[in-house]
Amino acid sequence: MNRNTYRVAGQGSKAGFTLIEVLLVVAILGILAAVVVGNFGQHGENARIRATRASISAISTQIDVFQLDTGRLPNSLDELINEPSGVSNWNGPYIRGGSAALQDAWGTPFNYTREGNSYRISSAGPSQQMGTDDDITSW
């Protein structure tokens, strides 16, 4: 018996993948990527809606602080950033980030309207057009 004779499994066969195996793996990865991107797209839109609601809430809080400090509601959201003339006790800026902080998650400026002693902050929402069903408002 010859002790130096060993048989190596697969010896003589060529190692590697066939073209069909590679194409099958690429197709599976493509399908998985399409599913993942589709899910992220929907989650991204929901995240923008939640971020816009949070921004509206934060701006509302700062409007209330502005009113406590000055005794009146601001005439525009710009007064939360830049001191208006003729107003005493302005302790701003009330919003950090400048005018970019007064935009929704789609980059559209918030709409601010005063109605007597109350106010309303609105976002055009995903459609970026006011007056549609996807508008986001403070009340």
Buried (B, 14 or more C-beta within 10 A) or exposed (E): EEEEEEEEEEEEEEEEEEEEEEEEEEEEEEEEEEEEEEEEEEEEBEEBBEEBBEBBEBBBEBBEBBBEBBEEBBEEBEBBBEEBEEBEEBEBBBBEEEEEBBBBBBEBEBBBEBEEEEBBBBBBBBEEEEEEEEBBEBE
